[in-house]
Each structure stands twice: as structure tokens, then as C-alpha cells.
Amino acid sequence: MGGFVPVKKPSPMKTWKAKENLFPCKLSHENIKLVEDAVQLAVTTWGQRSLSELEAEERLSYSCEKGPAQDEVIAELRHAFLEISKEHKAYTEAEKIKVASAGGLNVIGTERHESRRIDNQLRGRSGRQGDPGSSRFFLSLEDNIFRIFGGDRIQGLMRAFRVEDLPIESKMLTRALDEAQRKVENYFFDIRKQLFEYDEVLNSQRDRVYVERRRALESDDHESLLIEYAVLTMDDILEANVGPDVPKESWDLDKLIAKLQQYCYLLDDLTPELLSKSCSTYEDLREYLHIRGREAYLKKKDIVEKQAPGLMKEAERFLILSNIDRLWKEHLQAIKFVQQAVGLRGYAQRDPLIEYKLEGYNLFLEMMAQIRRNVIYAVYQFKPVMVKDQEQLQKEKSSESLSDDGAGIKNPNAVRAVESSSSVNR
């Protein structure tokens, strides 16, 4: 049993010839001869099928314009176009006189749009450029705009007076319809305005995040940014474990030191005695931790640069960008849920927009703090591991598990970094 073999039909050949019914009249023999001569000159000068379709259309459109034409072919094509336009215009002008004498264009509308602007645009079609015309709208009392804004009352009156299929023409009805359209326009305007205000909150946050991201992308040295992250993270840790209003006798220095050493193992020399001796006030403790955080970062940078020159800059850029991208996506999801939830707070006589701004601002501050904490923690804990030659590893039969990127890395200078994160209040 033979199978059916589909035959693919060839695509229709593209032609430049337009349909004759698109033009108002047939051309005279003189103008047809003029066009054929211009086309033949173009083919002879530019070459047979030597132009792409886009370039050919561009040259033809330029030929129909009024710009300067130094090319002989363009000038000939323009002359032919102008002669054709004169012949067509003589016919269309006669038609225009007939249409104007008959009253011009009459626009008939079967319904009113929710926006008066759309109705006015439709009416404007009947009087383009001062031409005569008219417009008339026929509406039903069962249209949506009538049913929403009092059409039932008018229908009740008509049934009471036993009026059926009788057209109603009344200025009062027209004013009522205009008022209904105005109410609908105000309703949608309030919706757009509220949506814009909600978008403005997220747009301002987006600008701030993109500035931070661009700062990491375009900067060749991230030292100042990382020092800023280190200082602010020290403030977060200090405020979470030792409040500014707590007297010195009540400072829980053991808890503070444990959290600091969890973030940075280079601060293993910190002891309660050292902090008590070096700092007498909360501000002294704060300044001291700023200095130690800055020194720890510089020390870590020197250690990494000695192992692999230029690695620290690449690692810093990777850690900053990856944390910003990941936490920003999580923030977008969280802010979306907040926008859906604040609508219910209107039942408690609270403005949902204000609640959204407050919640969004708090979430944004927490996201920015989490970015700098994760980045500086990953930098402090960053330990590059040199990947040795695979043949040497096989000889040594090391039990260490190495990761391969699928390309067979055998470069002894290749490094592997692990990004970690931690919470200040953990």
C-alpha cells in the first residue's frame, strides 16, 4: 500500500505590479510610455535584479518625494510620477466636487464609546481639512453604558407610557449620556493614576539597584565599595548584639565577638578584654569595629592577590553581581505579594498606597542590607583553591574531590571559589 507523499506548493512569485482597481482611472498611452521608459532606464543603469527589495523600495519612495535629485534615473522616475499624479488628480478632483455637493462624508455610529475622545475622533472623520460632512449616532437603551448609568429608569418610563420602537431625541438624554461617559473616564483615569503611583515606588527602587549594579560593572577597583559594605555590616552586627542605649556594664561582648568571628575568621584575636580596654563608649566600639572590618578586608585582599594576581577583582565583581541579581528577583516577587495584600487594608480605614510604600521601603532596605552582608561575608570567607594538573592528581591518588567545568581544565592557575551567605541576627 503506497503512502501519501505531500507535495509542497511553490511560494507565489512576488510581483511589483499593483492591482488596477486601486487606481481611480486608467492611464493614457503617453503616461504609460513615460513609465515604461523610466523603468527601462532604471534597469539599464542599476542592473537587472541587482538591487535588494528594501533598497529598490527606498529608491522608489525617494523618487516620489520632493528632495534634490542628482541621479538621472531618480529624476526620470520622479517626472513620470508627477505626470501620473496630475492625471489622477484631475479625476479625483471631479469626484471630490460630487461628494461635496452631495453633503460630504456621513458618519453613522451604532454605539457610544466609554471615552468621549474616541467618539470625537470618529466624528472628525466627517470633516477632514474643512470638507463638508455630518455624523449621527444611534444608541440602544440596552447598551452597557446605559445599563450602568440609568437606562433601566428610561425603559421603565417607556413601558409605563406604552411607547415601543419610538426614537428618543432629547438634550437631557444627551447630557445624561455625556455625564455617564465622564464618570467612566474618571474611573479609568483613577485606575491608571493609581497604577502609575504603584509603579513609581518600584521604579525608584529599580533605579537605585541599577546604579549599584552599574557601579560594580564599570568600576575597575571595588575596594571603596567593599570597605563601605564592611563598615555598614559592622554597624548591623553591633546594633543587633549591642544596642546604642545599653550601658557598658551590660554589653554582651561574647555574643558580639562570636558573631564577628562567624563573619570573618581573620578577627580571631578579638576578646572581651580587648574590646573593654580599647572602647569606653558605644561610639568608640563602633569606630574600632569599623577599623577592624576595613583591615580584615585589606588583609584578605593581600592574601588572595599573593596566591593569584588579579583574582580578587574578578571574584568581587562576581559576588556583587550575583547577589544583586538573585536578591533583586526575590524582592520583585515579595513586592508583588505586598501589592496584592495591601488592598485588604482599606477595610481597616488605611490607605493601601501608603501601606504599600511603607512595606516596599522596608523590604528594599532589608534587601540592600542583605546584599552587602552576603557580599562582604563571601569576600571574608573566600579561599581560592588551586586546581592541580589532573595527571598529578591521579598519581597522588588524592581523595580530594575536584569539580570540572566540562572543558577539561588543566591550568594550574585556575581557581575555584565558593560563595556563602550568613545572617546578622542568626
Disulfide bonds with the S-S distance in Angstrom:
none
